[in-house]
């Protein structure tokens, strides 16, 4: 059962964690958000040993708030505190928007921030007023734990067009009909700094031009996946008109991502139309969760059908066995992660539930023709990777 403190942290639109220290061992009592536990533990080591409230400063606008009482430490954040400073105001706001998305956190003004801090302090019976909070901000502890994330959030004014690594990852996600992969790849592309300035008429015009190019380039993947040319070009016209109708930077960026997901939806329907109901369920379940280790017996129980039946029908309709399909989808996600993230090969192996790094590397090489490490150093080694080379789904 959750405590009041945990219920409050759960209600916030930001990451948080509750850590308890006992005999030098750190136990996680509660955690919310995508910040790595090791990052929080590294932050914990920066905090003084005595009870109190402390502020960790990650950047000019990014802070984590630490409440320490006896053997328990609560870390709320990182959160973005926007003081609307005049210097670089517009550019700062663009960066703030996407930093908040990457960290899955909230943007607060100073008043909202102080209200949140005072409320939580009262909840844990820690005496704290605005003057105390001011002092903590003035003596904020510098934290470098999130530097990698902060440094990648950059709309690069010297960049040009779309990095082909991200272009390929987006096209692969569209061909697979994988909306979750589109979101993660799209956000990594934004953070890569490879969105170029394609107009001298301002950032809105430039980002629209980039969006139109991104959509046109990625739509080729839908055609390669079997979409009719007339339908594809009709959709392209609709997408361009929609992008041109917007006038707010964030709205344009949201719409570009929505358009990419819509392409994936059309491709997914195209493929699924030729699959029976039960096979479509299995097919989409594996695509949506490539890290899953769901077994044929478990699928059999879910669908109320015999293992032999679903195995036979799946191979007839998809062209390969369920186990083979699971491996190919895992490797497809590994290709995306190798291309567009800084995750180590061992971290990718763990994320996708391979037994170890060697297992991933062997499987990757057997299917892709090169190792993950080689693919990262020379991305063109995986230019020809296409999961549909392994499948046999009729798209009419």
C-alpha positions in Angstrom: 0.0 0.0 0.0 1.4 3.4 -1.0 2.2 6.0 1.6 0.9 9.6 1.4 4.3 10.7 0.3 4.4 8.1 -2.5 0.8 9.0 -3.5 1.7 12.6 -3.8 4.9 11.9 -5.9 2.8 9.6 -8.1 0.4 12.5 -8.8 3.2 14.8 -10.0 4.0 15.1 -13.7 7.7 14.5 -13.1 10.1 11.7 -12.2 10.7 11.0 -8.5 12.1 8.4 -6.2 12.2 7.4 -2.5 15.4 5.8 -1.3 16.0 4.3 2.2 19.6 3.9 3.4 20.2 1.0 5.9 23.7 -0.2 6.9 25.1 1.5 3.8 22.7 -0.4 1.6 20.3 1.7 -0.5 16.7 0.4 -1.0 14.2 1.7 -3.5 10.9 2.2 -1.8 9.2 4.0 -4.7 10.1 5.2 -8.2 8.3 6.9 -11.0 9.7 8.0 -14.4 12.5 7.0 -16.7 15.5 8.5 -14.9 17.9 5.6 -14.3 18.1 4.5 -10.6 21.9 4.7 -10.8 21.6 8.4 -11.7 19.5 9.0 -8.6 21.9 7.1 -6.5 24.8 9.2 -7.8 22.8 12.3 -6.9 22.2 10.9 -3.5 26.0 10.8 -2.9 26.1 14.6 -3.4 23.6 15.4 -0.7 24.8 16.3 2.8 24.2 13.6 5.5 22.0 15.7 7.7 18.3 16.2 7.5 17.0 19.0 5.4 16.0 20.3 1.9 18.6 20.5 -0.9 18.5 21.6 -4.5 20.6 19.8 -7.2 21.3 22.0 -10.2 21.7 20.2 -13.5 21.5 23.3 -15.7 20.3 26.9 -15.7 16.7 25.6 -15.8 16.8 22.0 -14.6 16.7 21.0 -11.0 16.1 18.1 -8.7 14.7 18.7 -5.2 15.9 16.5 -2.3 14.2 16.1 1.0 16.2 14.2 3.5 14.8 13.0 6.8 16.6 10.4 8.9 17.4 7.4 6.7 14.9 8.3 3.9 15.6 10.6 1.0 13.0 11.8 -1.5 14.2 13.1 -4.8 11.6 15.0 -6.9 12.6 15.8 -10.4 14.4 16.7 -12.5 12.0 19.5 -13.1 12.3 22.5 -15.4 11.9 25.8 -13.7 11.2 28.5 -16.3 11.9 32.0 -15.0 11.2 33.6 -18.4 14.5 35.2 -18.5 14.8 37.7 -21.4 18.2 36.5 -22.7 17.8 33.9 -25.4 14.2 33.6 -24.4 12.8 32.1 -27.6 15.6 29.6 -28.1 15.5 28.6 -24.5 11.8 27.8 -24.7 12.3 25.5 -27.7 15.0 23.6 -25.8 12.9 23.5 -22.7 10.0 22.0 -24.5 12.0 19.0 -25.8 14.1 18.6 -22.7 10.8 18.1 -20.8 9.7 15.5 -23.3 12.9 13.5 -23.1 12.9 13.5 -19.3 9.1 13.0 -19.1 9.0 15.9 -16.7 7.1 19.1 -16.0 7.8 22.8 -16.7 7.0 25.0 -13.7 7.3 28.7 -13.0 8.9 29.8 -9.7 5.6 30.2 -7.9 4.4 26.7 -8.8 7.8 25.3 -7.9 7.8 26.8 -4.4 4.2 25.7 -3.8 5.2 22.1 -4.6 8.2 22.2 -2.4 6.4 23.7 0.6 3.5 21.2 0.2 5.8 18.1 0.2 7.9 19.5 3.1 4.7 19.9 5.1 3.7 16.3 4.2 6.9 14.9 5.7 6.9 17.4 8.6 9.9 19.3 7.5 9.8 23.0 8.4 10.4 25.0 5.3 9.4 28.5 4.1 10.2 30.6 1.0 13.4 32.1 2.6 14.7 28.6 3.2 14.0 27.6 -0.4 15.7 30.7 -1.6 18.8 29.8 0.4 18.8 26.3 -1.0 18.6 27.6 -4.6 21.4 30.1 -3.8 23.5 27.2 -2.5 22.4 24.6 -5.1 24.6 21.6 -5.5 26.0 21.2 -9.0 25.0 17.8 -10.5 26.4 16.4 -13.8 24.4 13.2 -13.8 22.1 14.3 -16.6 24.7 16.1 -18.7 24.5 13.6 -21.6 20.8 14.3 -22.0 21.1 18.0 -21.6 23.9 18.3 -24.1 21.9 16.5 -26.8 18.9 18.9 -26.6 19.9 21.2 -29.4 18.2 22.5 -32.4 21.4 22.8 -34.4 21.5 25.9 -36.6 24.5 24.5 -38.5 22.9 21.1 -39.3 21.4 20.1 -42.6 18.5 17.9 -43.5 17.9 14.6 -41.8 20.7 12.3 -40.6 20.3 9.2 -42.8 20.7 7.0 -39.7 17.5 8.5 -38.2 15.8 8.5 -41.6 16.4 4.8 -41.9 15.2 4.2 -38.4 12.0 6.2 -39.0 11.4 4.4 -42.3 11.9 1.0 -40.6 9.4 1.9 -37.9 6.8 3.0 -40.5 7.3 -0.2 -42.5 6.7 -2.2 -39.4 3.7 -0.1 -38.3 5.4 0.5 -34.9 4.2 3.7 -33.3 6.3 3.4 -30.2 9.5 3.1 -32.2 8.4 6.1 -34.2 8.1 8.2 -31.0 11.4 7.2 -29.6 13.3 7.6 -32.9 11.6 10.9 -33.6 12.7 12.3 -30.2 16.2 11.0 -30.7 16.3 12.7 -34.1 15.3 16.0 -32.5 17.9 15.6 -29.8 20.6 14.6 -32.3 20.9 18.2 -33.5 20.5 17.0 -37.1 17.4 19.2 -37.8 18.9 21.8 -40.1 17.7 25.4 -40.7 16.1 25.1 -44.1 14.8 28.7 -44.4 16.0 32.2 -43.6 12.5 33.2 -42.8 12.5 32.1 -39.2 12.3 28.9 -37.1 8.6 28.2 -37.8 9.2 28.2 -41.6 12.3 26.2 -41.2 10.7 23.5 -39.1 7.8 23.3 -41.5 10.2 22.7 -44.4 12.0 20.1 -42.3 8.7 18.4 -41.5 7.6 18.3 -45.2 11.0 16.8 -46.2 10.8 14.3 -43.3 7.3 13.2 -44.3 8.1 12.9 -48.0 11.2 10.8 -47.2 9.5 8.5 -44.8 6.5 8.0 -47.0 8.7 6.1 -49.4 8.8 3.4 -46.7 5.1 3.1 -46.8 5.2 2.6 -50.5 8.0 0.0 -50.1 5.7 -1.8 -47.6 3.0 -2.1 -50.2 1.0 1.1 -50.0 -0.6 2.1 -53.4 1.3 5.0 -55.0 -2.0 7.1 -55.5 -2.9 6.7 -51.8 0.6 7.6 -50.7 0.8 10.8 -52.8 -2.8 11.7 -51.7 -1.7 11.3 -48.1 1.4 13.4 -48.7 -0.7 16.3 -50.0 -3.0 16.1 -46.9 0.0 16.0 -44.6 1.7 19.0 -46.2 -1.6 21.1 -46.1 -1.9 20.2 -42.4 1.6 21.2 -41.6 1.3 24.5 -43.5 -1.9 25.3 -41.5 -0.1 25.5 -38.2 1.6 28.5 -36.7 3.0 27.4 -33.4 6.4 25.6 -33.2 5.3 23.0 -30.7 2.1 22.3 -32.7 4.2 21.7 -35.8 6.5 19.3 -34.1 3.6 17.4 -32.5 1.8 17.2 -35.9 4.9 15.8 -37.7 5.2 13.0 -35.1 1.4 12.4 -35.4 1.8 12.2 -39.2 4.6 9.6 -39.0 2.4 7.5 -36.6 -0.5 7.8 -39.1 1.7 6.4 -41.8 2.6 3.5 -39.6 -1.1 3.0 -38.9 -1.9 2.8 -42.6 0.9 0.3 -43.1 -0.2 -1.7 -40.0 -3.7 -1.9 -41.4 -2.3 -2.9 -44.8 -0.4 -5.8 -43.3 -3.1 -6.8 -40.8 -5.8 -6.9 -43.4 -4.2 -10.1 -44.8 -3.8 -11.8 -41.4 -6.6 -13.7 -39.6 -7.8 -12.3 -36.3 -5.7 -14.5 -34.0 -2.5 -14.3 -36.0 -2.9 -10.5 -36.2 -3.1 -10.4 -32.4 0.1 -12.4 -32.0 1.9 -10.4 -34.8 1.0 -7.0 -33.3 1.7 -8.2 -29.7 5.3 -9.1 -30.6 5.9 -6.0 -32.7 4.6 -3.7 -29.9 6.8 -5.4 -27.2 9.9 -6.8 -28.9 11.5 -7.3 -25.4 8.8 -9.8 -24.5 9.7 -13.4 -23.9 6.1 -14.6 -24.3 6.0 -18.3 -25.2 3.8 -20.3 -27.6 2.1 -22.0 -24.6 1.3 -18.6 -23.1 -0.2 -17.4 -26.5 -2.1 -20.7 -26.7 -3.7 -20.0 -23.3 -4.5 -16.4 -24.1 -6.3 -17.3 -27.3 -7.8 -20.6 -26.2 -6.3 -22.4 -29.2 -3.9 -25.3 -29.4 -0.2 -24.6 -29.7 0.0 -26.7 -32.9 -2.8 -24.7 -34.5 -1.4 -21.2 -33.8 2.1 -22.3 -34.7 0.9 -23.8 -38.0 -1.4 -20.9 -39.0 1.2 -18.2 -38.0 3.8 -19.8 -40.3 1.3 -20.1 -43.1 0.3 -16.4 -42.9 3.5 -14.7 -41.9 6.0 -17.1 -43.6 8.1 -17.9 -40.6 7.6 -19.5 -37.2 6.6 -17.5 -34.1 10.0 -18.0 -32.4 11.8 -16.9 -35.6 9.5 -13.8 -35.8 10.3 -12.9 -32.2 14.0 -13.0 -32.9 13.7 -10.9 -36.0 11.6 -8.2 -34.3 14.1 -8.1 -31.4 17.0 -7.7 -33.9 15.1 -5.0 -35.7 14.7 -3.1 -32.5 18.4 -3.7 -31.8 19.3 -2.2 -35.2 17.3 0.9 -34.2 18.9 1.2 -30.8 22.4 0.7 -32.2 21.8 3.4 -34.8 20.1 6.1 -32.8 21.1 5.7 -29.1 24.3 5.7 -27.0 23.3 2.6 -25.2 26.1 0.1 -24.9 25.6 -3.3 -26.6 25.3 -4.9 -23.2 22.6 -2.4 -22.2 20.7 -3.2 -25.5 21.0 -6.9 -24.8 19.5 -6.5 -21.4 16.8 -4.2 -22.7 15.7 -6.8 -25.2 16.1 -9.7 -22.8 19.0 -11.5 -24.5 20.9 -13.7 -22.2 24.0 -11.6 -22.5 25.9 -9.3 -24.9 27.5 -12.3 -26.7 24.1 -13.8 -27.4 22.9 -10.5 -29.0 26.0 -10.1 -31.0 25.9 -13.6 -32.4 22.2 -13.3 -33.3 22.7 -9.8 -34.7 25.5 -11.0 -37.0 23.7 -14.1 -38.2 20.7 -12.0 -39.4 22.2 -8.6 -40.2 25.6 -9.7 -41.5 27.7 -7.6 -39.1 28.1 -7.1 -35.4 26.3 -4.4 -33.4 29.6 -2.7 -32.7 30.6 -2.7 -36.3 27.2 -1.4 -37.3 27.5 1.5 -34.9 30.9 2.5 -36.2 29.9 2.1 -39.9 26.1 2.7 -40.2 26.1 1.9 -43.9 26.7 -1.8 -43.0 23.0 -2.0 -42.1 21.6 0.0 -45.0 20.1 -3.1 -46.5 18.4 -4.4 -43.4 14.7 -5.0 -43.9 12.6 -7.3 -41.8 10.3 -8.0 -44.8 13.1 -9.9 -46.4 12.3 -12.5 -43.8 8.5 -12.5 -44.0 6.0 -13.5 -46.6 2.9 -11.5 -46.0 0.8 -10.9 -49.0 -0.4 -7.3 -49.3 -2.4 -7.8 -52.4 
